[in-house]
Amino acid sequence: MFRKGERRTRNLSFTTKPLPVRFQVSDSLYQVFKEIFMADVYEIDALALQLPAQPVVIDVGANAGFFDIQLLSKIEKATIYAYEPMPANVKTLQHTLDQNPRLQQNIKLFQMAVTGLPLDKLDLFAEAEENSQVVASRFAEFNENNTHKLTVSCVTLTDIIQKNDLQSIDLLKLDCEGSEYDIIYNTAPELIKRIRKMVIEVHDLDKEQNNINVFNQYVQSLGYTTTHEPINSFCHAMEAIRQ
């Protein structure tokens, strides 16, 4: 039990059920934790039922790994390729892996941004605070608090699929603050079609191609059945399933 106000003086510690994963939540990540574990934005029980016993998952924008932790609390033998460019978030997820040796067989963690078009490096804009890098984006104007610029290494979704010889991907999660367009539009359709299910945060960036309506039409043209609902005035939660 924690006394009122104690959350701001030390990290909270949690252990998941039914499969135990121990992890900590800092004050700066508490809102992300609430969205994933309390609001259950990914509806994890229903999602887990849609996946096979040993799913292959690509997590782009893994943040501190809360989605991966949640999934591995339900499915023991998932293989997750987790990509997160922000050093503080990678450090937090690596700490979770160190605390839970079994997860080191499940999660392959890469400190990289994912792109569609090949780039050696990418500039990202984030909050200046080292432990609060939740909405880092390649777009400087994406969030008014993103006043800190850093340069990160990149890998394309094409390379992730081909170099890991992923003939079939059960789930692609994209939470990458506007980069979803570059990743999906600039990856060959035949590679995208290897993905059975996608869950994507889609942000309305312009009225031409980078908005939910055009993006939704494109994903449907690849043979997916889609649904989406607004998260806020410019962000949507999309689910796409390939039949």
C-alpha positions in Angstrom: 0.0 0.0 0.0 1.1 3.6 -0.7 0.3 6.6 1.3 -1.2 9.6 -0.5 1.5 11.5 -2.3 4.0 8.7 -2.0 3.9 8.0 -5.8 5.8 11.2 -6.4 8.6 10.3 -4.1 9.5 6.8 -5.5 8.6 4.5 -8.3 5.6 2.3 -8.0 6.3 -1.4 -8.4 3.9 -3.9 -10.0 3.7 -7.6 -10.8 1.3 -8.7 -13.5 -1.0 -11.7 -13.6 -1.5 -14.4 -14.6 2.0 -14.6 -15.9 4.2 -12.6 -13.5 6.3 -9.7 -14.8 7.8 -7.3 -12.3 8.3 -3.7 -13.3 8.5 -0.2 -12.0 6.6 3.0 -13.0 8.1 6.4 -12.6 6.0 9.5 -12.1 6.8 10.7 -15.6 5.4 7.4 -17.1 2.4 7.1 -14.9 0.0 8.5 -17.5 1.2 5.9 -20.1 0.9 3.2 -17.5 -2.7 4.2 -16.8 -3.6 4.2 -20.5 -2.3 0.7 -21.1 -3.1 -1.1 -17.9 -6.0 0.8 -16.4 -7.9 2.2 -19.4 -6.7 -0.9 -21.3 -6.5 0.9 -24.6 -5.3 -2.2 -26.4 -8.1 -4.4 -25.0 -5.4 -6.9 -24.1 -7.6 -9.9 -23.3 -9.5 -9.7 -26.6 -6.2 -9.1 -28.5 -4.5 -12.1 -26.9 -7.4 -14.3 -27.9 -6.8 -13.2 -31.6 -3.2 -14.2 -31.5 -1.6 -17.7 -31.8 0.2 -19.4 -29.0 3.6 -18.2 -30.2 3.0 -14.9 -32.0 5.5 -12.8 -33.8 5.1 -9.1 -32.9 6.8 -6.0 -34.1 6.4 -3.1 -31.6 7.4 0.3 -33.2 7.4 3.0 -30.5 7.8 0.6 -27.6 8.3 3.4 -25.1 9.0 1.9 -21.7 7.7 -1.5 -22.8 4.3 -1.4 -21.0 2.4 -2.9 -24.0 5.0 -5.7 -24.3 4.8 -6.4 -20.5 1.0 -6.5 -20.8 1.1 -8.9 -23.7 3.6 -11.2 -22.0 1.5 -11.3 -19.0 -1.1 -13.1 -21.2 1.0 -15.0 -23.7 4.1 -16.8 -22.5 5.8 -17.5 -25.8 5.5 -14.3 -27.8 8.5 -13.1 -29.8 8.6 -9.3 -29.8 10.9 -7.1 -31.8 10.7 -3.9 -29.8 12.0 -0.6 -31.3 12.4 2.5 -29.2 14.7 5.4 -30.0 14.6 7.4 -26.8 17.4 6.6 -24.4 15.4 7.0 -21.2 12.7 4.7 -22.3 15.2 2.0 -23.5 16.9 2.2 -20.1 13.6 1.6 -18.4 12.7 -1.3 -20.6 16.2 -2.8 -20.2 15.8 -2.6 -16.5 12.6 -4.6 -16.7 14.4 -7.2 -18.8 17.2 -7.4 -16.2 14.6 -7.9 -13.5 12.7 -10.6 -15.5 15.3 -13.0 -17.1 12.6 -15.0 -18.9 11.6 -11.9 -20.9 15.0 -11.8 -22.4 13.9 -14.7 -24.5 10.8 -12.9 -25.6 11.8 -9.3 -26.2 14.5 -8.3 -28.7 15.1 -4.7 -27.9 16.6 -2.2 -30.3 17.4 1.5 -29.6 16.4 2.7 -33.0 13.7 4.7 -34.8 11.8 2.9 -37.5 11.3 4.5 -40.9 9.8 3.6 -44.3 12.4 5.3 -46.5 16.0 4.4 -45.7 17.8 6.9 -43.5 21.1 6.5 -41.6 20.0 9.0 -38.9 16.9 10.8 -37.9 16.3 14.0 -35.9 13.7 13.6 -33.2 12.1 16.3 -31.0 11.2 15.5 -27.4 10.7 17.0 -24.0 13.9 18.3 -22.5 13.4 16.2 -19.3 15.5 13.0 -19.5 12.8 10.9 -17.9 9.8 12.3 -19.7 10.1 11.4 -23.4 6.6 10.2 -24.1 5.6 12.0 -27.4 8.9 12.3 -29.2 8.4 12.9 -32.9 10.3 13.5 -36.1 8.1 16.6 -36.5 9.3 19.6 -34.5 5.7 21.1 -34.3 4.1 17.8 -33.1 4.1 18.8 -29.5 4.8 22.3 -28.0 6.8 20.7 -25.2 9.2 19.0 -27.6 12.0 21.6 -27.4 14.9 19.1 -27.2 16.4 17.7 -30.5 18.4 14.5 -30.6 19.7 12.4 -33.5 19.0 8.7 -33.4 19.8 5.6 -35.5 17.2 4.2 -37.9 16.1 1.0 -39.4 13.4 0.5 -42.1 10.4 -1.8 -41.6 11.6 -3.5 -44.7 15.0 -4.4 -43.1 13.2 -5.6 -39.9 11.1 -8.0 -41.9 13.7 -9.2 -44.4 16.8 -9.4 -42.2 14.9 -11.3 -39.5 13.4 -13.5 -42.2 9.8 -12.8 -40.9 7.6 -14.6 -43.4 4.5 -14.0 -41.3 4.0 -11.3 -38.6 1.0 -11.8 -36.3 0.9 -8.2 -35.0 2.4 -4.8 -35.8 1.9 -2.1 -33.2 2.7 1.4 -34.4 2.8 4.2 -31.8 5.3 6.6 -33.4 3.8 10.1 -33.3 3.3 10.8 -37.0 5.9 8.3 -38.5 3.1 5.8 -39.2 2.6 7.4 -42.6 6.2 7.1 -43.8 6.4 3.5 -42.5 3.3 2.2 -44.1 3.3 4.2 -47.3 7.0 3.6 -48.0 7.1 -0.2 -47.3 6.4 -2.4 -50.2 2.8 -3.7 -50.2 3.9 -7.3 -50.5 5.8 -6.9 -47.2 3.0 -5.2 -45.4 0.7 -8.0 -46.5 2.8 -10.4 -44.4 1.3 -8.7 -41.3 -2.0 -10.3 -40.1 -3.1 -7.6 -37.7 -2.1 -4.0 -37.1 -2.9 -1.7 -34.2 -1.9 1.9 -35.1 -2.2 5.3 -33.6 -3.0 7.6 -36.6 -2.4 11.3 -36.3 -4.1 13.9 -38.5 -1.1 15.9 -39.8 -2.4 17.4 -43.1 -5.4 17.3 -45.5 -3.5 15.6 -48.3 -2.2 12.1 -47.5 -1.3 12.2 -43.8 -4.8 11.9 -42.2 -7.0 9.1 -41.0 -9.3 9.1 -44.0 -6.7 8.7 -46.7 -4.6 6.4 -44.6 -7.6 4.2 -43.9 -8.4 3.9 -47.6 -4.8 2.9 -48.3 -4.7 0.2 -45.7 -8.0 -1.2 -46.9 -6.6 -1.3 -50.5 -4.0 -3.7 -49.2 -6.7 -6.2 -48.2 -7.3 -5.2 -44.6 -10.6 -4.8 -42.8 -10.3 -1.7 -40.7 -12.0 0.0 -37.8 -10.9 3.3 -36.1 -12.2 5.6 -33.4 -10.9 9.0 -32.2 -8.6 9.2 -29.2 -8.7 13.0 -29.3 -9.2 15.7 -31.9 -6.2 14.7 -34.0 -5.4 11.1 -33.1 -7.2 7.9 -33.9 -6.9 4.3 -32.8 -6.9 2.0 -35.9 -7.2 -1.7 -36.0 -6.5 -3.5 -39.3 -7.0 -7.2 -39.9 -6.0 -9.0 -43.1 -8.4 -11.8 -44.0 
